[in-house]
């Protein structure tokens, strides 16, 4: 369980670093995706540790929400790129 927690924290920290250091909208969305997936990975690891399926079921909901977030983010990226001719923020 310690390895799962450590890996989830490392993935979350990489997502935060990508969120803070990148200015490209696509990389910001991908960093948010990494952060969401690290939390979902932690749920799956906890459900395996406790021997229940609730964490794995919650992962399905998180994956669906992350896919929706990615689709909306890419639509916003296309609209922003068409409007300003760049995907850089700021």
mmCIF file of the C-alpha atoms, coordinates in Angstrom:
data_MODEL
# 
_entry.id   MODEL 
# 
loop_
_atom_site.group_PDB 
_atom_site.id 
_atom_site.type_symbol 
_atom_site.label_atom_id 
_atom_site.label_alt_id 
_atom_site.label_comp_id 
_atom_site.label_asym_id 
_atom_site.label_entity_id 
_atom_site.label_seq_id 
_atom_site.pdbx_PDB_ins_code 
_atom_site.Cartn_x 
_atom_site.Cartn_y 
_atom_site.Cartn_z 
_atom_site.occupancy 
_atom_site.B_iso_or_equiv 
_atom_site.pdbx_formal_charge 
_atom_site.auth_seq_id 
_atom_site.auth_comp_id 
_atom_site.auth_asym_id 
_atom_site.auth_atom_id 
_atom_site.pdbx_PDB_model_num 
ATOM 1  C CA . UNK A 1 1  ? 0.000   0.000  0.000   1.00 0.00 ? 1  UNK A CA 1 
ATOM 2  C CA . UNK A 1 2  ? 2.919   2.328  0.686   1.00 0.00 ? 2  UNK A CA 1 
ATOM 3  C CA . UNK A 1 3  ? 4.163   1.940  -2.890  1.00 0.00 ? 3  UNK A CA 1 
ATOM 4  C CA . UNK A 1 4  ? 0.712   2.821  -4.244  1.00 0.00 ? 4  UNK A CA 1 
ATOM 5  C CA . UNK A 1 5  ? 0.524   5.939  -2.080  1.00 0.00 ? 5  UNK A CA 1 
ATOM 6  C CA . UNK A 1 6  ? 4.059   6.956  -3.064  1.00 0.00 ? 6  UNK A CA 1 
ATOM 7  C CA . UNK A 1 7  ? 3.377   6.473  -6.779  1.00 0.00 ? 7  UNK A CA 1 
ATOM 8  C CA . UNK A 1 8  ? 0.091   8.393  -6.565  1.00 0.00 ? 8  UNK A CA 1 
ATOM 9  C CA . UNK A 1 9  ? 1.849   11.266 -4.766  1.00 0.00 ? 9  UNK A CA 1 
ATOM 10 C CA . UNK A 1 10 ? 4.628   11.354 -7.361  1.00 0.00 ? 10 UNK A CA 1 
ATOM 11 C CA . UNK A 1 11 ? 2.097   11.404 -10.208 1.00 0.00 ? 11 UNK A CA 1 
ATOM 12 C CA . UNK A 1 12 ? 0.103   14.144 -8.486  1.00 0.00 ? 12 UNK A CA 1 
ATOM 13 C CA . UNK A 1 13 ? 3.261   16.200 -7.905  1.00 0.00 ? 13 UNK A CA 1 
ATOM 14 C CA . UNK A 1 14 ? 4.229   15.831 -11.572 1.00 0.00 ? 14 UNK A CA 1 
ATOM 15 C CA . UNK A 1 15 ? 0.762   17.020 -12.527 1.00 0.00 ? 15 UNK A CA 1 
ATOM 16 C CA . UNK A 1 16 ? 1.060   20.053 -10.263 1.00 0.00 ? 16 UNK A CA 1 
ATOM 17 C CA . UNK A 1 17 ? 4.488   20.875 -11.697 1.00 0.00 ? 17 UNK A CA 1 
ATOM 18 C CA . UNK A 1 18 ? 3.141   20.605 -15.222 1.00 0.00 ? 18 UNK A CA 1 
ATOM 19 C CA . UNK A 1 19 ? 0.217   22.806 -14.265 1.00 0.00 ? 19 UNK A CA 1 
ATOM 20 C CA . UNK A 1 20 ? 2.446   25.490 -12.766 1.00 0.00 ? 20 UNK A CA 1 
ATOM 21 C CA . UNK A 1 21 ? 5.334   25.453 -15.241 1.00 0.00 ? 21 UNK A CA 1 
ATOM 22 C CA . UNK A 1 22 ? 3.610   25.091 -18.607 1.00 0.00 ? 22 UNK A CA 1 
ATOM 23 C CA . UNK A 1 23 ? 1.817   27.864 -20.450 1.00 0.00 ? 23 UNK A CA 1 
ATOM 24 C CA . UNK A 1 24 ? 0.436   25.771 -23.301 1.00 0.00 ? 24 UNK A CA 1 
ATOM 25 C CA . UNK A 1 25 ? -3.277  25.018 -22.855 1.00 0.00 ? 25 UNK A CA 1 
ATOM 26 C CA . UNK A 1 26 ? -2.901  21.420 -24.049 1.00 0.00 ? 26 UNK A CA 1 
ATOM 27 C CA . UNK A 1 27 ? -0.177  20.672 -21.513 1.00 0.00 ? 27 UNK A CA 1 
ATOM 28 C CA . UNK A 1 28 ? -2.260  22.242 -18.755 1.00 0.00 ? 28 UNK A CA 1 
ATOM 29 C CA . UNK A 1 29 ? -5.171  19.957 -19.605 1.00 0.00 ? 29 UNK A CA 1 
ATOM 30 C CA . UNK A 1 30 ? -2.852  16.940 -19.700 1.00 0.00 ? 30 UNK A CA 1 
ATOM 31 C CA . UNK A 1 31 ? -1.415  17.893 -16.309 1.00 0.00 ? 31 UNK A CA 1 
ATOM 32 C CA . UNK A 1 32 ? -4.931  18.045 -14.874 1.00 0.00 ? 32 UNK A CA 1 
ATOM 33 C CA . UNK A 1 33 ? -5.561  14.613 -16.369 1.00 0.00 ? 33 UNK A CA 1 
ATOM 34 C CA . UNK A 1 34 ? -2.461  13.207 -14.665 1.00 0.00 ? 34 UNK A CA 1 
ATOM 35 C CA . UNK A 1 35 ? -3.627  14.647 -11.334 1.00 0.00 ? 35 UNK A CA 1 
ATOM 36 C CA . UNK A 1 36 ? -7.100  13.124 -11.728 1.00 0.00 ? 36 UNK A CA 1 
ATOM 37 C CA . UNK A 1 37 ? -5.634  9.755  -12.704 1.00 0.00 ? 37 UNK A CA 1 
ATOM 38 C CA . UNK A 1 38 ? -3.316  9.754  -9.694  1.00 0.00 ? 38 UNK A CA 1 
ATOM 39 C CA . UNK A 1 39 ? -6.306  10.180 -7.385  1.00 0.00 ? 39 UNK A CA 1 
ATOM 40 C CA . UNK A 1 40 ? -8.149  7.403  -9.225  1.00 0.00 ? 40 UNK A CA 1 
ATOM 41 C CA . UNK A 1 41 ? -5.076  5.172  -8.954  1.00 0.00 ? 41 UNK A CA 1 
ATOM 42 C CA . UNK A 1 42 ? -5.054  5.753  -5.219  1.00 0.00 ? 42 UNK A CA 1 
ATOM 43 C CA . UNK A 1 43 ? -8.724  4.689  -5.009  1.00 0.00 ? 43 UNK A CA 1 
ATOM 44 C CA . UNK A 1 44 ? -8.005  1.489  -6.922  1.00 0.00 ? 44 UNK A CA 1 
ATOM 45 C CA . UNK A 1 45 ? -5.010  0.748  -4.720  1.00 0.00 ? 45 UNK A CA 1 
ATOM 46 C CA . UNK A 1 46 ? -7.058  1.281  -1.573  1.00 0.00 ? 46 UNK A CA 1 
ATOM 47 C CA . UNK A 1 47 ? -9.838  -0.958 -2.842  1.00 0.00 ? 47 UNK A CA 1 
ATOM 48 C CA . UNK A 1 48 ? -7.341  -3.730 -3.552  1.00 0.00 ? 48 UNK A CA 1 
ATOM 49 C CA . UNK A 1 49 ? -5.822  -3.269 -0.100  1.00 0.00 ? 49 UNK A CA 1 
ATOM 50 C CA . UNK A 1 50 ? -9.189  -3.465 1.668   1.00 0.00 ? 50 UNK A CA 1 
ATOM 51 C CA . UNK A 1 51 ? -10.567 -6.154 -0.614  1.00 0.00 ? 51 UNK A CA 1 
ATOM 52 C CA . UNK A 1 52 ? -13.625 -4.256 -1.807  1.00 0.00 ? 52 UNK A CA 1 
ATOM 53 C CA . UNK A 1 53 ? -14.755 -3.183 -5.246  1.00 0.00 ? 53 UNK A CA 1 
ATOM 54 C CA . UNK A 1 54 ? -15.967 0.327  -4.379  1.00 0.00 ? 54 UNK A CA 1 
ATOM 55 C CA . UNK A 1 55 ? -12.709 1.991  -5.396  1.00 0.00 ? 55 UNK A CA 1 
ATOM 56 C CA . UNK A 1 56 ? -12.710 0.257  -8.751  1.00 0.00 ? 56 UNK A CA 1 
ATOM 57 C CA . UNK A 1 57 ? -16.301 1.314  -9.378  1.00 0.00 ? 57 UNK A CA 1 
ATOM 58 C CA . UNK A 1 58 ? -15.398 4.887  -8.428  1.00 0.00 ? 58 UNK A CA 1 
ATOM 59 C CA . UNK A 1 59 ? -12.525 4.680  -10.905 1.00 0.00 ? 59 UNK A CA 1 
ATOM 60 C CA . UNK A 1 60 ? -15.068 4.124  -13.679 1.00 0.00 ? 60 UNK A CA 1 
ATOM 61 C CA . UNK A 1 61 ? -16.875 7.318  -12.680 1.00 0.00 ? 61 UNK A CA 1 
ATOM 62 C CA . UNK A 1 62 ? -13.592 9.220  -12.455 1.00 0.00 ? 62 UNK A CA 1 
ATOM 63 C CA . UNK A 1 63 ? -12.517 7.914  -15.874 1.00 0.00 ? 63 UNK A CA 1 
ATOM 64 C CA . UNK A 1 64 ? -15.837 9.018  -17.386 1.00 0.00 ? 64 UNK A CA 1 
ATOM 65 C CA . UNK A 1 65 ? -15.521 12.466 -15.794 1.00 0.00 ? 65 UNK A CA 1 
ATOM 66 C CA . UNK A 1 66 ? -11.900 12.765 -16.970 1.00 0.00 ? 66 UNK A CA 1 
ATOM 67 C CA . UNK A 1 67 ? -12.879 11.834 -20.522 1.00 0.00 ? 67 UNK A CA 1 
ATOM 68 C CA . UNK A 1 68 ? -15.614 14.463 -20.439 1.00 0.00 ? 68 UNK A CA 1 
ATOM 69 C CA . UNK A 1 69 ? -13.174 17.039 -19.094 1.00 0.00 ? 69 UNK A CA 1 
ATOM 70 C CA . UNK A 1 70 ? -10.693 16.206 -21.848 1.00 0.00 ? 70 UNK A CA 1 
ATOM 71 C CA . UNK A 1 71 ? -13.342 16.517 -24.578 1.00 0.00 ? 71 UNK A CA 1 
ATOM 72 C CA . UNK A 1 72 ? -14.506 19.894 -23.275 1.00 0.00 ? 72 UNK A CA 1 
ATOM 73 C CA . UNK A 1 73 ? -10.917 21.066 -22.855 1.00 0.00 ? 73 UNK A CA 1 
ATOM 74 C CA . UNK A 1 74 ? -10.012 20.109 -26.407 1.00 0.00 ? 74 UNK A CA 1 
ATOM 75 C CA . UNK A 1 75 ? -13.106 21.884 -27.718 1.00 0.00 ? 75 UNK A CA 1 
ATOM 76 C CA . UNK A 1 76 ? -12.041 24.992 -25.795 1.00 0.00 ? 76 UNK A CA 1 
ATOM 77 C CA . UNK A 1 77 ? -8.520  24.626 -27.182 1.00 0.00 ? 77 UNK A CA 1 
ATOM 78 C CA . UNK A 1 78 ? -9.824  24.520 -30.755 1.00 0.00 ? 78 UNK A CA 1 
ATOM 79 C CA . UNK A 1 79 ? -12.021 27.569 -30.162 1.00 0.00 ? 79 UNK A CA 1 
ATOM 80 C CA . UNK A 1 80 ? -9.156  29.470 -28.485 1.00 0.00 ? 80 UNK A CA 1 
ATOM 81 C CA . UNK A 1 81 ? -6.758  28.542 -31.278 1.00 0.00 ? 81 UNK A CA 1 
ATOM 82 C CA . UNK A 1 82 ? -9.179  29.711 -33.947 1.00 0.00 ? 82 UNK A CA 1 
ATOM 83 C CA . UNK A 1 83 ? -9.799  32.973 -32.135 1.00 0.00 ? 83 UNK A CA 1 
ATOM 84 C CA . UNK A 1 84 ? -6.248  33.933 -31.138 1.00 0.00 ? 84 UNK A CA 1 
ATOM 85 C CA . UNK A 1 85 ? -4.167  31.756 -33.547 1.00 0.00 ? 85 UNK A CA 1 
ATOM 86 C CA . UNK A 1 86 ? -2.155  30.313 -30.639 1.00 0.00 ? 86 UNK A CA 1 
ATOM 87 C CA . UNK A 1 87 ? -2.547  27.798 -27.849 1.00 0.00 ? 87 UNK A CA 1 
ATOM 88 C CA . UNK A 1 88 ? -0.262  29.666 -25.452 1.00 0.00 ? 88 UNK A CA 1 
ATOM 89 C CA . UNK A 1 89 ? -1.975  31.237 -22.468 1.00 0.00 ? 89 UNK A CA 1 
ATOM 90 C CA . UNK A 1 90 ? -1.069  34.612 -21.057 1.00 0.00 ? 90 UNK A CA 1 
# 
